[in-house]
Amino acid sequence: MAYTAADATTFKARFPAFDAVDDAVINAALVRARRVVDATWLADDRQEAESLHAAHEMTLDGLGATREAQLQGFRRLKLGSLELERESGQSGSSSTYNLTTYGQRFLAILKRNVPGVVALGGSS
């Protein structure tokens, strides 16, 4: 399958929860995703990875018609006597991909395309 870059139209067809998001916002998120997902990735994975990365980023920004987007920034939400607790930041990791289902799906594709680095010990 040949690579075709995603745009707002193909993105919204794939992720209808973002139908109300302005096309310019989606296209900008896709451009930022291409800084991470580049020509070294498998052609079959690129458009999906770009779209998942953009969906992850927009969800973190509170965009989209998903519960994740609506509750973004909260670590705990209790409805009985309404108790809300905001996230205080990511501790121990620089990755935020685990904070959304889109990011978790992106990570699976990332691992397939960017294998871990193996450090070989040398003699001194």
C-alpha positions as CSV (number, residue, x, y, z in Angstrom):
1,M,0.0,0.0,0.0
2,A,1.4,3.4,-1.0
3,Y,1.6,6.2,1.6
4,T,-0.9,9.0,1.2
5,A,-0.7,11.8,3.8
6,A,-3.8,12.3,5.9
7,D,-5.7,15.5,5.7
8,A,-8.7,16.9,7.7
9,T,-11.2,15.0,5.4
10,T,-9.5,11.6,5.7
11,F,-8.9,12.2,9.4
12,K,-12.5,13.0,10.2
13,A,-13.6,10.0,8.2
14,R,-11.4,7.8,10.4
15,F,-12.2,9.6,13.6
16,P,-15.7,11.1,13.5
17,A,-15.4,12.3,17.2
18,F,-13.4,15.2,15.7
19,D,-16.1,16.3,13.2
20,A,-16.7,19.6,15.1
21,V,-13.0,20.5,15.2
22,D,-11.9,23.1,12.6
23,D,-10.1,21.6,9.6
24,A,-7.2,24.0,10.1
25,V,-6.6,22.7,13.7
26,I,-6.6,19.1,12.4
27,N,-4.3,19.9,9.6
28,A,-1.9,21.7,11.9
29,A,-1.9,18.6,14.3
30,L,-1.2,16.4,11.3
31,V,1.7,18.5,10.3
32,R,3.1,18.3,13.8
33,A,2.6,14.5,13.8
34,R,4.8,14.3,10.6
35,R,7.7,15.5,12.8
36,V,7.5,12.2,14.6
37,V,6.2,9.9,11.8
38,D,8.5,10.3,8.8
39,A,9.6,8.5,5.6
40,T,11.5,5.9,7.6
41,W,8.2,4.3,8.8
42,L,6.5,1.5,7.0
43,A,4.3,3.0,4.3
44,D,1.3,1.0,5.5
45,D,1.6,2.5,9.0
46,R,2.3,6.1,8.3
47,Q,-1.2,7.6,7.7
48,E,-2.6,5.7,10.7
49,A,0.3,6.7,12.9
50,E,0.0,10.4,11.9
51,S,-3.7,10.3,12.5
52,L,-3.4,8.6,15.9
53,H,-0.7,11.1,17.0
54,A,-2.9,14.0,15.9
55,A,-5.9,12.6,17.7
56,H,-3.8,12.0,20.8
57,E,-2.5,15.6,20.8
58,M,-6.0,17.1,20.2
59,T,-7.5,14.9,23.0
60,L,-4.8,16.2,25.4
61,D,-5.9,19.7,24.3
62,G,-9.5,18.9,25.2
63,L,-10.7,18.7,21.6
64,G,-13.0,16.1,20.2
65,A,-16.3,14.6,21.3
66,T,-14.9,11.9,23.5
67,R,-15.0,11.4,27.3
68,E,-11.2,11.5,27.3
69,A,-11.2,15.0,25.8
70,Q,-13.9,16.2,28.2
71,L,-12.1,14.9,31.3
72,Q,-8.6,15.7,30.1
73,G,-6.5,17.0,33.0
74,F,-8.3,15.2,35.7
75,R,-6.8,12.3,37.6
76,R,-9.8,11.6,39.7
77,L,-13.5,12.4,39.3
78,K,-16.1,11.3,41.9
79,L,-19.7,12.1,41.4
80,G,-21.2,11.5,44.9
81,S,-20.6,14.9,46.6
82,L,-18.6,15.9,43.5
83,E,-14.9,15.5,44.0
84,L,-12.5,16.5,41.2
85,E,-8.8,16.2,41.3
86,R,-6.5,17.6,38.6
87,E,-3.5,15.9,37.2
88,S,-0.3,17.3,38.6
89,G,1.8,16.4,35.7
90,Q,3.5,13.2,34.4
91,S,5.8,11.8,37.0
92,G,8.7,9.6,36.1
93,S,8.2,9.7,32.4
94,S,8.5,12.1,29.5
95,S,5.9,10.3,27.5
96,T,2.3,11.2,27.6
97,Y,1.2,8.6,25.0
98,N,-0.3,6.4,27.8
99,L,-2.7,9.2,28.8
100,T,-5.1,8.6,25.8
101,T,-6.3,5.5,24.0
102,Y,-5.1,7.2,20.7
103,G,-1.7,7.6,22.2
104,Q,-1.6,3.9,23.4
105,R,-2.5,2.8,19.9
106,F,0.1,5.1,18.4
107,L,2.7,3.5,20.8
108,A,2.0,0.1,19.3
109,I,2.7,1.3,15.8
110,L,5.8,3.3,17.0
111,K,7.3,0.1,18.5
112,R,6.9,-1.7,15.2
113,N,8.6,1.1,13.3
114,V,11.2,2.4,15.7
115,P,12.7,-0.6,17.4
116,G,14.6,-0.1,20.7
117,V,18.2,0.6,20.6
118,V,20.6,-2.1,21.8
119,A,23.7,-0.9,23.5
120,L,26.7,-3.2,23.1
121,G,29.3,-3.1,25.8
122,G,32.8,-2.5,24.6
123,S,36.1,-3.3,26.2
124,S,38.0,-0.4,27.7
